[in-house]
Amino acid sequence: MSKAKTNLKVVDLFRKIPADLTEATLVGATLSIAAGVFMATLFAVELWAFLSTTVETGVALDSNVDTLLRINFNVTMLDLQCEYATVDIVDALGTNSMNVTKNVEKWQLDAAGRRMIFQGRNREQKAIHHEAPSRYK
C-alpha cells in the first residue's frame, strides 16, 4: 500500500513547501491584499448585478403596410403529380395557413428534369382528400 501512496504523491500538483524555505515580503503581502480586494469587489459587483434584474417589455410595430409578402422558390419533385403539390405557411406567431397555392406555377417535367408542359397557375386550389388504402378499411 505504501508503494501506491508513493506513486500517487508523484502526481500531486499542490505540494507543501517547508516553512523554513518560505519568506514573507512586503511585495507579497501587497499583492495578496490587492488580490483579495479585487476578488471581494468582483464578487460584490456580480452579486449586485444578479440581484438587480429588471424586466423590460417592448412592442415594435412593422411599418410595412403591405399585407402580402412575395416569396420566390423553386422546388423540383420528379415523382409527384402537380395536382398534389401544395404550399403551407407558418408564421413566427404560429398562425398556420394551409394549402396556400395561389399564384404558384406548376410545370410537368420529363425524366431528366426539363420542363415539358405548363400545368398552369393556381388561382385557388381545392382541398385534397385522399382515400384510405383498402387494407385499412
C-alpha positions in Angstrom: 0.0 0.0 0.0 2.9 2.4 0.7 4.2 1.9 -2.9 0.8 3.0 -4.2 0.8 6.1 -2.0 4.3 7.0 -3.1 3.3 6.7 -6.8 0.2 8.8 -6.1 2.2 11.5 -4.4 4.3 12.0 -7.5 1.2 13.3 -9.3 0.5 15.9 -6.5 0.4 19.4 -8.1 -0.2 21.2 -4.7 2.9 20.2 -2.8 3.6 21.9 0.6 6.7 24.0 0.8 8.5 23.6 4.2 8.2 26.7 6.4 11.9 27.2 6.6 12.0 27.8 2.8 9.3 30.5 2.7 9.9 34.1 3.5 7.2 36.8 3.9 7.9 40.0 2.0 6.2 43.4 1.7 5.6 42.9 -2.0 3.9 39.5 -1.5 1.7 41.0 1.2 0.7 43.9 -1.0 -0.2 41.6 -3.9 -2.1 39.3 -1.6 -4.2 42.2 -0.2 -4.8 43.6 -3.7 -5.9 40.2 -5.0 -8.3 39.8 -2.0 -9.8 43.3 -2.5 -10.1 42.6 -6.2 -11.9 39.2 -5.6 -14.2 40.8 -3.0 -15.1 43.7 -5.3 -15.7 41.4 -8.2 -18.0 39.2 -6.0 -19.9 42.2 -4.8 -20.4 43.6 -8.3 -21.5 40.3 -9.7 -23.9 39.7 -6.8 -25.4 43.2 -7.2 -25.9 42.6 -11.0 -27.5 39.3 -10.3 -29.9 40.6 -7.6 -30.9 43.8 -9.5 -32.6 42.3 -12.6 -35.2 44.3 -14.4 -37.9 43.2 -16.7 -38.3 45.2 -19.9 -41.0 44.8 -22.4 -41.4 46.5 -25.8 -43.6 46.4 -28.8 -42.4 47.3 -32.2 -44.9 47.7 -35.0 -43.9 46.8 -38.5 -44.0 49.8 -40.7 -44.6 47.7 -43.8 -48.2 48.4 -45.0 -48.2 45.5 -47.5 -50.4 42.6 -46.3 -48.7 40.1 -48.6 -45.1 39.1 -48.9 -43.7 37.9 -52.2 -41.6 34.7 -51.8 -39.9 33.1 -54.8 -38.9 29.5 -54.6 -38.1 26.6 -57.0 -38.8 23.1 -55.9 -38.5 20.1 -58.2 -40.3 16.9 -57.4 -40.0 14.4 -60.2 -42.4 11.7 -58.9 -45.1 14.0 -57.6 -48.1 14.9 -59.8 -48.8 18.6 -60.0 -52.3 18.3 -58.6 -50.9 17.1 -55.3 -48.2 19.8 -54.8 -49.3 22.4 -52.2 -47.7 25.0 -50.1 -48.3 25.5 -46.3 -47.2 28.6 -44.5 -46.5 29.1 -40.8 -45.5 32.5 -39.4 -43.5 33.4 -36.3 -46.6 33.6 -34.1 -47.7 30.1 -35.1 -50.5 31.1 -37.4 -50.9 28.3 -39.9 -52.2 28.9 -43.4 -52.8 25.5 -45.1 -52.8 24.9 -48.9 -51.6 28.3 -50.0 -51.1 27.6 -53.7 -52.4 30.8 -55.1 -50.2 32.1 -58.0 -47.9 29.0 -57.8 -46.8 28.0 -61.3 -46.5 24.2 -61.9 -44.6 22.6 -64.7 -44.7 19.0 -65.8 -41.1 17.7 -66.1 -39.6 14.8 -68.1 -37.3 12.2 -66.6 -34.3 14.5 -67.0 -36.0 17.3 -65.1 -36.6 19.5 -68.1 -39.8 21.5 -68.5 -42.3 19.8 -70.8 -45.9 21.0 -70.2 -47.1 24.1 -68.3 -49.7 22.8 -65.9 -51.0 26.3 -65.2 -51.1 28.8 -62.4 -53.4 28.0 -59.5 -55.7 30.9 -58.6 -57.2 28.7 -55.9 -56.7 25.0 -55.2 -59.3 22.9 -53.5 -58.5 20.8 -50.5 -57.2 17.3 -51.5 -58.9 14.3 -49.9 -57.1 11.0 -50.0 -58.8 7.7 -49.9 -57.6 5.2 -47.3 -56.0 2.1 -48.7 -58.2 -1.0 -48.9 -56.3 -2.8 -46.1 -57.2 0.0 -43.6 -61.0 -0.1 -44.3 
